Amino acid sequence: MKTIRFSIAGDNSLADINEILSDQEARNSEFLDSKIAYQDQKVVNLVTFNLYDDATVPNELILKKKSQKPPQNATKFWEGVMVVSKETVVVVAYRAN
């Protein structure tokens, strides 16, 4: 399976990041993880996706700060540090069941 990576600016809100990731997933890919990186002298979130050959679209992606209550009817699949609104935050990614 092929993977792609791209960066998301660290000044985005969590809702904005969730929307960017979901938009990418609508294009036959699935969010895998994110790492903090430096790009062009800025801190960014370097995100990785699996690419699918068919029209597979994963279940809804839901991002929450670790300090927030988990969503109902969803399964945790990733946890890590992201830059959100210019701050380092522990983020948990869930998939709707």
N, CA, C and O atoms as a CHARMM CRD file, in Angstrom:
* protein
*
  388
    1    1 MET  N      0.84500  -1.17900   0.00000 PROA 1      0.00000
    2    1 MET  CA     0.00000   0.00000   0.00000 PROA 1      0.00000
    3    1 MET  C      0.89100   1.24400   0.00000 PROA 1      0.00000
    4    1 MET  O      1.89900   1.30500   0.70500 PROA 1      0.00000
    5    2 LYS  N      0.50900   2.20600  -0.78400 PROA 2      0.00000
    6    2 LYS  CA     1.26500   3.44700  -0.91100 PROA 2      0.00000
    7    2 LYS  C      0.86100   4.42500   0.19100 PROA 2      0.00000
    8    2 LYS  O     -0.30400   4.48100   0.58500 PROA 2      0.00000
    9    3 THR  N      1.82700   5.19100   0.68300 PROA 3      0.00000
   10    3 THR  CA     1.53400   6.22700   1.67100 PROA 3      0.00000
   11    3 THR  C      1.93400   7.58400   1.10500 PROA 3      0.00000
   12    3 THR  O      2.80300   7.69100   0.23900 PROA 3      0.00000
   13    4 ILE  N      1.27500   8.61300   1.62100 PROA 4      0.00000
   14    4 ILE  CA     1.64100   9.98700   1.28700 PROA 4      0.00000
   15    4 ILE  C      1.79700  10.76700   2.58300 PROA 4      0.00000
   16    4 ILE  O      1.23100  10.41500   3.61800 PROA 4      0.00000
   17    5 ARG  N      2.57500  11.82900   2.49800 PROA 5      0.00000
   18    5 ARG  CA     2.75800  12.72700   3.63600 PROA 5      0.00000
   19    5 ARG  C      2.59600  14.16100   3.14700 PROA 5      0.00000
   20    5 ARG  O      2.98200  14.50700   2.03100 PROA 5      0.00000
   21    6 PHE  N      2.01900  14.97300   4.00600 PROA 6      0.00000
   22    6 PHE  CA     1.99700  16.40600   3.73600 PROA 6      0.00000
   23    6 PHE  C      1.92600  17.13400   5.06700 PROA 6      0.00000
   24    6 PHE  O      1.66200  16.52500   6.10400 PROA 6      0.00000
   25    7 SER  N      2.15900  18.42500   5.03500 PROA 7      0.00000
   26    7 SER  CA     2.20600  19.19600   6.27700 PROA 7      0.00000
   27    7 SER  C      0.95500  20.04300   6.44800 PROA 7      0.00000
   28    7 SER  O      0.33800  20.49900   5.48500 PROA 7      0.00000
   29    8 ILE  N      0.60800  20.23400   7.71900 PROA 8      0.00000
   30    8 ILE  CA    -0.50000  21.10100   8.11300 PROA 8      0.00000
   31    8 ILE  C      0.08200  22.13700   9.07100 PROA 8      0.00000
   32    8 ILE  O      0.74200  21.78500  10.04800 PROA 8      0.00000
   33    9 ALA  N     -0.16000  23.39200   8.79200 PROA 9      0.00000
   34    9 ALA  CA     0.39500  24.47400   9.60900 PROA 9      0.00000
   35    9 ALA  C     -0.04100  24.34400  11.06600 PROA 9      0.00000
   36    9 ALA  O     -1.17000  23.94900  11.35700 PROA 9      0.00000
   37   10 GLY  N      0.86100  24.67800  11.96200 PROA 10     0.00000
   38   10 GLY  CA     0.60100  24.57700  13.38700 PROA 10     0.00000
   39   10 GLY  C     -0.28000  25.67500  13.95300 PROA 10     0.00000
   40   10 GLY  O     -0.58600  25.66800  15.14500 PROA 10     0.00000
   41   11 ASP  N     -0.69100  26.61600  13.12100 PROA 11     0.00000
   42   11 ASP  CA    -1.57500  27.67500  13.62000 PROA 11     0.00000
   43   11 ASP  C     -3.04900  27.34900  13.40100 PROA 11     0.00000
   44   11 ASP  O     -3.91400  28.15500  13.74400 PROA 11     0.00000
   45   12 ASN  N     -3.35400  26.16200  12.82700 PROA 12     0.00000
   46   12 ASN  CA    -4.73800  25.73400  12.63400 PROA 12     0.00000
   47   12 ASN  C     -5.36000  25.26900  13.94500 PROA 12     0.00000
   48   12 ASN  O     -4.67300  24.73100  14.81400 PROA 12     0.00000
   49   13 SER  N     -6.66900  25.48100  14.07700 PROA 13     0.00000
   50   13 SER  CA    -7.40500  24.96300  15.22700 PROA 13     0.00000
   51   13 SER  C     -7.58200  23.45500  15.05600 PROA 13     0.00000
   52   13 SER  O     -7.35800  22.92300  13.96900 PROA 13     0.00000
   53   14 LEU  N     -7.97900  22.77500  16.11400 PROA 14     0.00000
   54   14 LEU  CA    -8.22100  21.33700  16.02900 PROA 14     0.00000
   55   14 LEU  C     -9.35700  21.03900  15.05100 PROA 14     0.00000
   56   14 LEU  O     -9.29000  20.06700  14.29800 PROA 14     0.00000
   57   15 ALA  N    -10.38900  21.86600  15.06100 PROA 15     0.00000
   58   15 ALA  CA   -11.49500  21.68300  14.11200 PROA 15     0.00000
   59   15 ALA  C    -11.00300  21.83400  12.67000 PROA 15     0.00000
   60   15 ALA  O    -11.41800  21.07800  11.79200 PROA 15     0.00000
   61   16 ASP  N    -10.12700  22.80100  12.42600 PROA 16     0.00000
   62   16 ASP  CA    -9.57500  22.98900  11.07700 PROA 16     0.00000
   63   16 ASP  C     -8.73600  21.78900  10.65900 PROA 16     0.00000
   64   16 ASP  O     -8.83400  21.32600   9.52200 PROA 16     0.00000
   65   17 ILE  N     -7.90900  21.28300  11.57700 PROA 17     0.00000
   66   17 ILE  CA    -7.07400  20.11600  11.27900 PROA 17     0.00000
   67   17 ILE  C     -7.96400  18.91300  10.97600 PROA 17     0.00000
   68   17 ILE  O     -7.70500  18.17100  10.02800 PROA 17     0.00000
   69   18 ASN  N     -9.00700  18.71800  11.77300 PROA 18     0.00000
   70   18 ASN  CA    -9.93600  17.61200  11.54700 PROA 18     0.00000
   71   18 ASN  C    -10.56200  17.71700  10.14800 PROA 18     0.00000
   72   18 ASN  O    -10.69700  16.71500   9.44700 PROA 18     0.00000
   73   19 GLU  N    -10.93600  18.91700   9.75800 PROA 19     0.00000
   74   19 GLU  CA   -11.53900  19.12700   8.43500 PROA 19     0.00000
   75   19 GLU  C    -10.53900  18.84500   7.31200 PROA 19     0.00000
   76   19 GLU  O    -10.89300  18.22600   6.30800 PROA 19     0.00000
   77   20 ILE  N     -9.30700  19.29000   7.47500 PROA 20     0.00000
   78   20 ILE  CA    -8.26700  19.04600   6.45900 PROA 20     0.00000
   79   20 ILE  C     -8.03100  17.54300   6.30600 PROA 20     0.00000
   80   20 ILE  O     -7.95700  17.03400   5.18800 PROA 20     0.00000
   81   21 LEU  N     -7.91400  16.83500   7.43400 PROA 21     0.00000
   82   21 LEU  CA    -7.69500  15.38800   7.38300 PROA 21     0.00000
   83   21 LEU  C     -8.89000  14.67700   6.76000 PROA 21     0.00000
   84   21 LEU  O     -8.71600  13.77400   5.94200 PROA 21     0.00000
   85   22 SER  N    -10.09000  15.07300   7.13800 PROA 22     0.00000
   86   22 SER  CA   -11.30600  14.44800   6.59500 PROA 22     0.00000
   87   22 SER  C    -11.44000  14.69500   5.09400 PROA 22     0.00000
   88   22 SER  O    -11.85900  13.80800   4.35100 PROA 22     0.00000
   89   23 ASP  N    -11.08500  15.89700   4.65200 PROA 23     0.00000
   90   23 ASP  CA   -11.11800  16.19600   3.21800 PROA 23     0.00000
   91   23 ASP  C    -10.16300  15.28200   2.45200 PROA 23     0.00000
   92   23 ASP  O    -10.49100  14.80700   1.36400 PROA 23     0.00000
   93   24 GLN  N     -8.99300  15.03900   3.01800 PROA 24     0.00000
   94   24 GLN  CA    -8.03400  14.14800   2.36400 PROA 24     0.00000
   95   24 GLN  C     -8.56400  12.70900   2.34900 PROA 24     0.00000
   96   24 GLN  O     -8.39900  11.99200   1.36200 PROA 24     0.00000
   97   25 GLU  N     -9.19700  12.29800   3.44400 PROA 25     0.00000
   98   25 GLU  CA    -9.73500  10.93600   3.49700 PROA 25     0.00000
   99   25 GLU  C    -10.85100  10.71800   2.47300 PROA 25     0.00000
  100   25 GLU  O    -11.06300   9.59000   2.02800 PROA 25     0.00000
  101   26 ALA  N    -11.54400  11.74800   2.10500 PROA 26     0.00000
  102   26 ALA  CA   -12.59500  11.63200   1.09100 PROA 26     0.00000
  103   26 ALA  C    -12.00600  11.33100  -0.29300 PROA 26     0.00000
  104   26 ALA  O    -12.73500  11.02700  -1.23700 PROA 26     0.00000
  105   27 ARG  N    -10.69900  11.42000  -0.39300 PROA 27     0.00000
  106   27 ARG  CA    -9.99300  11.14700  -1.65700 PROA 27     0.00000
  107   27 ARG  C     -9.29900   9.78300  -1.61700 PROA 27     0.00000
  108   27 ARG  O     -8.15100   9.65300  -2.04200 PROA 27     0.00000
  109   28 ASN  N     -9.99600   8.77500  -1.10900 PROA 28     0.00000
  110   28 ASN  CA    -9.48900   7.39600  -1.09700 PROA 28     0.00000
  111   28 ASN  C     -8.20400   7.22600  -0.29800 PROA 28     0.00000
  112   28 ASN  O     -7.27200   6.55700  -0.74500 PROA 28     0.00000
  113   29 SER  N     -8.15800   7.82700   0.87300 PROA 29     0.00000
  114   29 SER  CA    -6.99800   7.65600   1.73500 PROA 29     0.00000
  115   29 SER  C     -7.45100   7.59100   3.18600 PROA 29     0.00000
  116   29 SER  O     -8.59900   7.89700   3.51100 PROA 29     0.00000
  117   30 GLU  N     -6.51800   7.18200   4.05600 PROA 30     0.00000
  118   30 GLU  CA    -6.83300   7.01500   5.47500 PROA 30     0.00000
  119   30 GLU  C     -5.71000   7.58700   6.32800 PROA 30     0.00000
  120   30 GLU  O     -4.54700   7.22200   6.15700 PROA 30     0.00000
  121   31 PHE  N     -6.06100   8.49000   7.25100 PROA 31     0.00000
  122   31 PHE  CA    -5.09900   9.08400   8.16800 PROA 31     0.00000
  123   31 PHE  C     -4.46200   8.00400   9.03000 PROA 31     0.00000
  124   31 PHE  O     -5.15900   7.17200   9.61100 PROA 31     0.00000
  125   32 LEU  N     -3.12000   8.02300   9.11100 PROA 32     0.00000
  126   32 LEU  CA    -2.39300   7.06200   9.93700 PROA 32     0.00000
  127   32 LEU  C     -1.80500   7.69400  11.18200 PROA 32     0.00000
  128   32 LEU  O     -2.01400   7.20500  12.29200 PROA 32     0.00000
  129   33 ASP  N     -1.05300   8.80700  10.99400 PROA 33     0.00000
  130   33 ASP  CA    -0.41600   9.43700  12.14700 PROA 33     0.00000
  131   33 ASP  C      0.07800  10.83500  11.80000 PROA 33     0.00000
  132   33 ASP  O     -0.02200  11.29300  10.66100 PROA 33     0.00000
  133   34 SER  N      0.60900  11.48700  12.81000 PROA 34     0.00000
  134   34 SER  CA     1.15800  12.83000  12.65100 PROA 34     0.00000
  135   34 SER  C      2.38100  12.97200  13.54100 PROA 34     0.00000
  136   34 SER  O      2.43300  12.43300  14.64700 PROA 34     0.00000
  137   35 LYS  N      3.35600  13.70000  13.04100 PROA 35     0.00000
  138   35 LYS  CA     4.56400  14.01800  13.80700 PROA 35     0.00000
  139   35 LYS  C      4.83400  15.50800  13.66200 PROA 35     0.00000
  140   35 LYS  O      4.55600  16.10300  12.62100 PROA 35     0.00000
  141   36 ILE  N      5.36800  16.09200  14.69700 PROA 36     0.00000
  142   36 ILE  CA     5.74900  17.50600  14.63300 PROA 36     0.00000
  143   36 ILE  C      7.06700  17.60700  13.88100 PROA 36     0.00000
  144   36 ILE  O      7.99200  16.83200  14.12600 PROA 36     0.00000
  145   37 ALA  N      7.14700  18.56900  12.96200 PROA 37     0.00000
  146   37 ALA  CA     8.35300  18.75600  12.16300 PROA 37     0.00000
  147   37 ALA  C      8.57900  20.24800  11.92600 PROA 37     0.00000
  148   37 ALA  O      7.69900  21.07300  12.17400 PROA 37     0.00000
  149   38 TYR  N      9.77600  20.57500  11.44200 PROA 38     0.00000
  150   38 TYR  CA    10.09200  21.94700  11.04000 PROA 38     0.00000
  151   38 TYR  C     10.15400  21.98300   9.52600 PROA 38     0.00000
  152   38 TYR  O     10.81800  21.15600   8.90200 PROA 38     0.00000
  153   39 GLN  N      9.45800  22.94500   8.93800 PROA 39     0.00000
  154   39 GLN  CA     9.43000  23.08800   7.49100 PROA 39     0.00000
  155   39 GLN  C      9.43600  24.57300   7.17600 PROA 39     0.00000
  156   39 GLN  O      8.58100  25.32100   7.65000 PROA 39     0.00000
  157   40 ASP  N     10.39100  24.99200   6.38300 PROA 40     0.00000
  158   40 ASP  CA    10.50400  26.41000   6.03100 PROA 40     0.00000
  159   40 ASP  C     10.51800  27.29300   7.27300 PROA 40     0.00000
  160   40 ASP  O      9.86300  28.33400   7.31500 PROA 40     0.00000
  161   41 GLN  N     11.26900  26.86700   8.27900 PROA 41     0.00000
  162   41 GLN  CA    11.45300  27.59200   9.54100 PROA 41     0.00000
  163   41 GLN  C     10.15400  27.76200  10.32800 PROA 41     0.00000
  164   41 GLN  O     10.02300  28.69800  11.11800 PROA 41     0.00000
  165   42 LYS  N      9.19200  26.85900  10.11400 PROA 42     0.00000
  166   42 LYS  CA     7.93600  26.87700  10.86000 PROA 42     0.00000
  167   42 LYS  C      7.67400  25.48900  11.42700 PROA 42     0.00000
  168   42 LYS  O      8.09100  24.48400  10.85100 PROA 42     0.00000
  169   43 VAL  N      6.98500  25.44200  12.55200 PROA 43     0.00000
  170   43 VAL  CA     6.58100  24.17300  13.13500 PROA 43     0.00000
  171   43 VAL  C      5.28200  23.73600  12.46100 PROA 43     0.00000
  172   43 VAL  O      4.32200  24.50300  12.38900 PROA 43     0.00000
  173   44 VAL  N      5.26100  22.48900  11.96600 PROA 44     0.00000
  174   44 VAL  CA     4.09600  21.95900  11.26000 PROA 44     0.00000
  175   44 VAL  C      3.78400  20.55800  11.78400 PROA 44     0.00000
  176   44 VAL  O      4.58900  19.94000  12.48200 PROA 44     0.00000
  177   45 ASN  N      2.60100  20.07900  11.43000 PROA 45     0.00000
  178   45 ASN  CA     2.21700  18.69500  11.67600 PROA 45     0.00000
  179   45 ASN  C      2.43400  17.93900  10.37100 PROA 45     0.00000
  180   45 ASN  O      1.78800  18.23700   9.36700 PROA 45     0.00000
  181   46 LEU  N      3.33700  16.96700  10.38000 PROA 46     0.00000
  182   46 LEU  CA     3.60600  16.15300   9.20800 PROA 46     0.00000
  183   46 LEU  C      2.72600  14.91500   9.30800 PROA 46     0.00000
  184   46 LEU  O      2.97900  14.03200  10.12800 PROA 46     0.00000
  185   47 VAL  N      1.69200  14.85000   8.47400 PROA 47     0.00000
  186   47 VAL  CA     0.69200  13.79000   8.56400 PROA 47     0.00000
  187   47 VAL  C      0.93500  12.73800   7.48900 PROA 47     0.00000
  188   47 VAL  O      1.40000  13.04000   6.39000 PROA 47     0.00000
  189   48 THR  N      0.60500  11.48400   7.83600 PROA 48     0.00000
  190   48 THR  CA     0.79500  10.34900   6.93800 PROA 48     0.00000
  191   48 THR  C     -0.55200   9.68200   6.67400 PROA 48     0.00000
  192   48 THR  O     -1.36500   9.50500   7.58200 PROA 48     0.00000
  193   49 PHE  N     -0.76900   9.31500   5.41100 PROA 49     0.00000
  194   49 PHE  CA    -1.99900   8.65200   4.97800 PROA 49     0.00000
  195   49 PHE  C     -1.65900   7.40800   4.17000 PROA 49     0.00000
  196   49 PHE  O     -0.66500   7.38500   3.44300 PROA 49     0.00000
  197   50 ASN  N     -2.48400   6.37600   4.29900 PROA 50     0.00000
  198   50 ASN  CA    -2.49000   5.26300   3.35200 PROA 50     0.00000
  199   50 ASN  C     -3.33600   5.68800   2.16800 PROA 50     0.00000
  200   50 ASN  O     -4.38100   6.31700   2.33700 PROA 50     0.00000
  201   51 LEU  N     -2.88700   5.34700   0.97200 PROA 51     0.00000
  202   51 LEU  CA    -3.67800   5.59000  -0.24100 PROA 51     0.00000
  203   51 LEU  C     -4.30000   4.28500  -0.68900 PROA 51     0.00000
  204   51 LEU  O     -3.64200   3.24400  -0.67500 PROA 51     0.00000
  205   52 TYR  N     -5.55800   4.33100  -1.08600 PROA 52     0.00000
  206   52 TYR  CA    -6.27100   3.15000  -1.57300 PROA 52     0.00000
  207   52 TYR  C     -6.44300   3.23600  -3.08100 PROA 52     0.00000
  208   52 TYR  O     -6.58000   4.32300  -3.64100 PROA 52     0.00000
  209   53 ASP  N     -6.43300   2.06700  -3.73700 PROA 53     0.00000
  210   53 ASP  CA    -6.62800   2.01300  -5.18000 PROA 53     0.00000
  211   53 ASP  C     -8.09600   2.10100  -5.56200 PROA 53     0.00000
  212   53 ASP  O     -8.43000   2.47800  -6.68600 PROA 53     0.00000
  213   54 ASP  N     -8.96700   1.75400  -4.63200 PROA 54     0.00000
  214   54 ASP  CA   -10.40000   1.76300  -4.93800 PROA 54     0.00000
  215   54 ASP  C    -11.06600   2.97900  -4.27600 PROA 54     0.00000
  216   54 ASP  O    -10.38400   3.89400  -3.81400 PROA 54     0.00000
  217   55 ALA  N    -12.35200   2.97600  -4.23900 PROA 55     0.00000
  218   55 ALA  CA   -13.11200   4.12000  -3.71000 PROA 55     0.00000
  219   55 ALA  C    -13.36800   3.99400  -2.20600 PROA 55     0.00000
  220   55 ALA  O    -14.40300   4.44500  -1.71400 PROA 55     0.00000
  221   56 THR  N    -12.44600   3.39500  -1.48800 PROA 56     0.00000
  222   56 THR  CA   -12.60200   3.23200  -0.04400 PROA 56     0.00000
  223   56 THR  C    -12.55400   4.58500   0.66400 PROA 56     0.00000
  224   56 THR  O    -11.64000   5.38200   0.45600 PROA 56     0.00000
  225   57 VAL  N    -13.54700   4.82000   1.49200 PROA 57     0.00000
  226   57 VAL  CA   -13.56100   6.00500   2.35600 PROA 57     0.00000
  227   57 VAL  C    -13.76400   5.50500   3.77300 PROA 57     0.00000
  228   57 VAL  O    -14.78400   4.87700   4.05700 PROA 57     0.00000
  229   58 PRO  N    -12.81500   5.76700   4.67700 PROA 58     0.00000
  230   58 PRO  CA   -12.95000   5.27100   6.04700 PROA 58     0.00000
  231   58 PRO  C    -14.10200   5.93300   6.79600 PROA 58     0.00000
  232   58 PRO  O    -14.61400   6.97400   6.38400 PROA 58     0.00000
  233   59 ASN  N    -14.49700   5.31200   7.89900 PROA 59     0.00000
  234   59 ASN  CA   -15.50900   5.92100   8.76200 PROA 59     0.00000
  235   59 ASN  C    -15.03300   7.28400   9.22900 PROA 59     0.00000
  236   59 ASN  O    -13.84200   7.59000   9.18400 PROA 59     0.00000
  237   60 GLU  N    -15.97600   8.09600   9.67800 PROA 60     0.00000
  238   60 GLU  CA   -15.69600   9.47300  10.09600 PROA 60     0.00000
  239   60 GLU  C    -14.52900   9.54600  11.07900 PROA 60     0.00000
  240   60 GLU  O    -14.43400   8.75400  12.01700 PROA 60     0.00000
  241   61 LEU  N    -13.65000  10.50700  10.84300 PROA 61     0.00000
  242   61 LEU  CA   -12.51700  10.80500  11.71600 PROA 61     0.00000
  243   61 LEU  C    -12.94300  11.85600  12.73200 PROA 61     0.00000
  244   61 LEU  O    -13.56500  12.86000  12.38400 PROA 61     0.00000
  245   62 ILE  N    -12.60100  11.61200  13.98800 PROA 62     0.00000
  246   62 ILE  CA   -12.92700  12.56000  15.05900 PROA 62     0.00000
  247   62 ILE  C    -11.65600  12.80500  15.86500 PROA 62     0.00000
  248   62 ILE  O    -11.10700  11.87400  16.45300 PROA 62     0.00000
  249   63 LEU  N    -11.18500  14.04500  15.89600 PROA 63     0.00000
  250   63 LEU  CA   -10.02800  14.41900  16.70400 PROA 63     0.00000
  251   63 LEU  C    -10.49500  15.10700  17.97400 PROA 63     0.00000
  252   63 LEU  O    -11.39600  15.94500  17.94900 PROA 63     0.00000
  253   64 LYS  N     -9.87100  14.74200  19.08400 PROA 64     0.00000
  254   64 LYS  CA   -10.16000  15.37100  20.37500 PROA 64     0.00000
  255   64 LYS  C     -8.84400  15.60300  21.10400 PROA 64     0.00000
  256   64 LYS  O     -7.89100  14.84000  20.94300 PROA 64     0.00000
  257   65 LYS  N     -8.80000  16.65200  21.90000 PROA 65     0.00000
  258   65 LYS  CA    -7.67900  16.79900  22.82200 PROA 65     0.00000
  259   65 LYS  C     -7.79500  15.68600  23.85200 PROA 65     0.00000
  260   65 LYS  O     -8.90000  15.28900  24.22200 PROA 65     0.00000
  261   66 LYS  N     -6.65500  15.18300  24.31500 PROA 66     0.00000
  262   66 LYS  CA    -6.68400  14.08300  25.28400 PROA 66     0.00000
  263   66 LYS  C     -7.46400  14.47300  26.52900 PROA 66     0.00000
  264   66 LYS  O     -8.06400  13.61300  27.17300 PROA 66     0.00000
  265   67 SER  N     -7.46600  15.73900  26.87200 PROA 67     0.00000
  266   67 SER  CA    -8.17100  16.22100  28.06400 PROA 67     0.00000
  267   67 SER  C     -9.69200  16.23900  27.88700 PROA 67     0.00000
  268   67 SER  O    -10.42600  16.40300  28.86200 PROA 67     0.00000
  269   68 GLN  N    -10.17200  16.07200  26.64600 PROA 68     0.00000
  270   68 GLN  CA   -11.60400  16.08600  26.37800 PROA 68     0.00000
  271   68 GLN  C    -12.20300  14.68800  26.51000 PROA 68     0.00000
  272   68 GLN  O    -11.51100  13.67700  26.39000 PROA 68     0.00000
  273   69 LYS  N    -13.48900  14.66500  26.75600 PROA 69     0.00000
  274   69 LYS  CA   -14.21700  13.40000  26.85600 PROA 69     0.00000
  275   69 LYS  C    -14.22800  12.70800  25.48800 PROA 69     0.00000
  276   69 LYS  O    -14.47900  13.35600  24.47200 PROA 69     0.00000
  277   70 PRO  N    -13.95800  11.39100  25.45500 PROA 70     0.00000
  278   70 PRO  CA   -14.00400  10.67300  24.17200 PROA 70     0.00000
  279   70 PRO  C    -15.41000  10.68700  23.58700 PROA 70     0.00000
  280   70 PRO  O    -16.38900  10.72400  24.33200 PROA 70     0.00000
  281   71 PRO  N    -15.51900  10.65700  22.27000 PROA 71     0.00000
  282   71 PRO  CA   -16.84200  10.62800  21.64400 PROA 71     0.00000
  283   71 PRO  C    -17.51000   9.26400  21.84500 PROA 71     0.00000
  284   71 PRO  O    -16.83600   8.24200  21.97700 PROA 71     0.00000
  285   72 GLN  N    -18.82300   9.26800  21.86600 PROA 72     0.00000
  286   72 GLN  CA   -19.55900   8.01100  21.96300 PROA 72     0.00000
  287   72 GLN  C    -19.55300   7.33600  20.59000 PROA 72     0.00000
  288   72 GLN  O    -19.42700   7.99200  19.55600 PROA 72     0.00000
  289   73 ASN  N    -19.69300   6.02200  20.60900 PROA 73     0.00000
  290   73 ASN  CA   -19.77500   5.22800  19.37700 PROA 73     0.00000
  291   73 ASN  C    -18.58000   5.46400  18.45500 PROA 73     0.00000
  292   73 ASN  O    -18.73400   5.59900  17.24100 PROA 73     0.00000
  293   74 ALA  N    -17.39700   5.51100  19.04800 PROA 74     0.00000
  294   74 ALA  CA   -16.17100   5.68600  18.27000 PROA 74     0.00000
  295   74 ALA  C    -15.04400   4.89000  18.92500 PROA 74     0.00000
  296   74 ALA  O    -15.06900   4.62900  20.12800 PROA 74     0.00000
  297   75 THR  N    -14.06000   4.51200  18.11900 PROA 75     0.00000
  298   75 THR  CA   -12.92900   3.71600  18.58400 PROA 75     0.00000
  299   75 THR  C    -11.63700   4.49800  18.40700 PROA 75     0.00000
  300   75 THR  O    -11.37000   5.03700  17.33300 PROA 75     0.00000
  301   76 LYS  N    -10.84100   4.55700  19.46100 PROA 76     0.00000
  302   76 LYS  CA    -9.53900   5.22800  19.40500 PROA 76     0.00000
  303   76 LYS  C     -8.59100   4.40900  18.52700 PROA 76     0.00000
  304   76 LYS  O     -8.52000   3.18600  18.65000 PROA 76     0.00000
  305   77 PHE  N     -7.85500   5.10600  17.62900 PROA 77     0.00000
  306   77 PHE  CA    -6.87100   4.39300  16.81700 PROA 77     0.00000
  307   77 PHE  C     -5.50200   5.06300  16.78900 PROA 77     0.00000
  308   77 PHE  O     -4.53800   4.46200  16.31400 PROA 77     0.00000
  309   78 TRP  N     -5.39500   6.28100  17.28200 PROA 78     0.00000
  310   78 TRP  CA    -4.09800   6.96500  17.30500 PROA 78     0.00000
  311   78 TRP  C     -4.10000   8.00500  18.41600 PROA 78     0.00000
  312   78 TRP  O     -5.12600   8.61700  18.71300 PROA 78     0.00000
  313   79 GLU  N     -2.93200   8.19400  19.02500 PROA 79     0.00000
  314   79 GLU  CA    -2.72400   9.25400  20.01400 PROA 79     0.00000
  315   79 GLU  C     -1.31800   9.78300  19.82700 PROA 79     0.00000
  316   79 GLU  O     -0.37000   9.00900  19.69100 PROA 79     0.00000
  317   80 GLY  N     -1.18000  11.10500  19.82100 PROA 80     0.00000
  318   80 GLY  CA     0.13700  11.69300  19.65600 PROA 80     0.00000
  319   80 GLY  C      0.09700  13.18800  19.86400 PROA 80     0.00000
  320   80 GLY  O     -0.94900  13.76700  20.15800 PROA 80     0.00000
  321   81 VAL  N      1.24700  13.79900  19.70900 PROA 81     0.00000
  322   81 VAL  CA     1.38100  15.23900  19.92300 PROA 81     0.00000
  323   81 VAL  C      1.26100  15.95900  18.58900 PROA 81     0.00000
  324   81 VAL  O      1.88000  15.56600  17.60000 PROA 81     0.00000
  325   82 MET  N      0.45600  17.01900  18.57200 PROA 82     0.00000
  326   82 MET  CA     0.30600  17.87700  17.39800 PROA 82     0.00000
  327   82 MET  C      0.43600  19.33100  17.83700 PROA 82     0.00000
  328   82 MET  O      0.27600  19.66000  19.01200 PROA 82     0.00000
  329   83 VAL  N      0.72700  20.18400  16.87500 PROA 83     0.00000
  330   83 VAL  CA     0.71200  21.62300  17.12600 PROA 83     0.00000
  331   83 VAL  C     -0.65400  22.13400  16.68800 PROA 83     0.00000
  332   83 VAL  O     -1.02100  22.05200  15.51600 PROA 83     0.00000
  333   84 VAL  N     -1.40500  22.66500  17.66400 PROA 84     0.00000
  334   84 VAL  CA    -2.77200  23.12400  17.44900 PROA 84     0.00000
  335   84 VAL  C     -2.85600  24.56600  17.94300 PROA 84     0.00000
  336   84 VAL  O     -2.56200  24.84400  19.10600 PROA 84     0.00000
  337   85 SER  N     -3.24900  25.46400  17.08200 PROA 85     0.00000
  338   85 SER  CA    -3.34000  26.89200  17.44300 PROA 85     0.00000
  339   85 SER  C     -2.03700  27.37200  18.08500 PROA 85     0.00000
  340   85 SER  O     -2.04700  28.10300  19.07600 PROA 85     0.00000
  341   86 LYS  N     -0.91700  26.94400  17.49800 PROA 86     0.00000
  342   86 LYS  CA     0.44200  27.33700  17.90200 PROA 86     0.00000
  343   86 LYS  C      0.86600  26.77300  19.25700 PROA 86     0.00000
  344   86 LYS  O      1.84900  27.24200  19.83100 PROA 86     0.00000
  345   87 GLU  N      0.14800  25.77900  19.77900 PROA 87     0.00000
  346   87 GLU  CA     0.50300  25.14300  21.04700 PROA 87     0.00000
  347   87 GLU  C      0.63500  23.63600  20.84800 PROA 87     0.00000
  348   87 GLU  O     -0.06800  23.04400  20.02900 PROA 87     0.00000
  349   88 THR  N      1.53900  23.02600  21.60100 PROA 88     0.00000
  350   88 THR  CA     1.70400  21.57900  21.55800 PROA 88     0.00000
  351   88 THR  C      0.62000  20.93700  22.40600 PROA 88     0.00000
  352   88 THR  O      0.45400  21.26600  23.58000 PROA 88     0.00000
  353   89 VAL  N     -0.12300  20.00700  21.79100 PROA 89     0.00000
  354   89 VAL  CA    -1.28300  19.39500  22.44000 PROA 89     0.00000
  355   89 VAL  C     -1.25200  17.89000  22.17200 PROA 89     0.00000
  356   89 VAL  O     -0.89600  17.45700  21.07600 PROA 89     0.00000
  357   90 VAL  N     -1.62700  17.09800  23.17900 PROA 90     0.00000
  358   90 VAL  CA    -1.82400  15.65900  22.95700 PROA 90     0.00000
  359   90 VAL  C     -3.20500  15.47100  22.35100 PROA 90     0.00000
  360   90 VAL  O     -4.21200  15.88200  22.92800 PROA 90     0.00000
  361   91 VAL  N     -3.23900  14.84800  21.18400 PROA 91     0.00000
  362   91 VAL  CA    -4.46700  14.67200  20.41600 PROA 91     0.00000
  363   91 VAL  C     -4.75600  13.17500  20.30100 PROA 91     0.00000
  364   91 VAL  O     -3.84600  12.35800  20.16400 PROA 91     0.00000
  365   92 VAL  N     -6.03300  12.84300  20.36000 PROA 92     0.00000
  366   92 VAL  CA    -6.47900  11.45300  20.18500 PROA 92     0.00000
  367   92 VAL  C     -7.38100  11.41800  18.95900 PROA 92     0.00000
  368   92 VAL  O     -8.27800  12.24700  18.80900 PROA 92     0.00000
  369   93 ALA  N     -7.12700  10.43700  18.07500 PROA 93     0.00000
  370   93 ALA  CA    -7.94300  10.25600  16.87300 PROA 93     0.00000
  371   93 ALA  C     -8.83400   9.04200  17.06400 PROA 93     0.00000
  372   93 ALA  O     -8.38700   7.98500  17.50800 PROA 93     0.00000
  373   94 TYR  N    -10.10600   9.21700  16.71800 PROA 94     0.00000
  374   94 TYR  CA   -11.11500   8.17100  16.82000 PROA 94     0.00000
  375   94 TYR  C    -11.75200   7.94800  15.46500 PROA 94     0.00000
  376   94 TYR  O    -11.75300   8.83200  14.60800 PROA 94     0.00000
  377   95 ARG  N    -12.29700   6.74300  15.28200 PROA 95     0.00000
  378   95 ARG  CA   -13.12400   6.41900  14.11900 PROA 95     0.00000
  379   95 ARG  C    -14.53500   6.13800  14.59500 PROA 95     0.00000
  380   95 ARG  O    -14.74300   5.39400  15.55400 PROA 95     0.00000
  381   96 ALA  N    -15.49600   6.73300  13.92400 PROA 96     0.00000
  382   96 ALA  CA   -16.89800   6.42700  14.22000 PROA 96     0.00000
  383   96 ALA  C    -17.12900   4.95100  13.93600 PROA 96     0.00000
  384   96 ALA  O    -16.61700   4.39700  12.96300 PROA 96     0.00000
  385   97 ASN  N    -17.92100   4.32200  14.81600 PROA 97     0.00000
  386   97 ASN  CA   -18.24700   2.89100  14.62800 PROA 97     0.00000
  387   97 ASN  C    -19.35400   2.72000  13.62400 PROA 97     0.00000
  388   97 ASN  O    -19.76000   1.59300  13.34000 PROA 97     0.00000
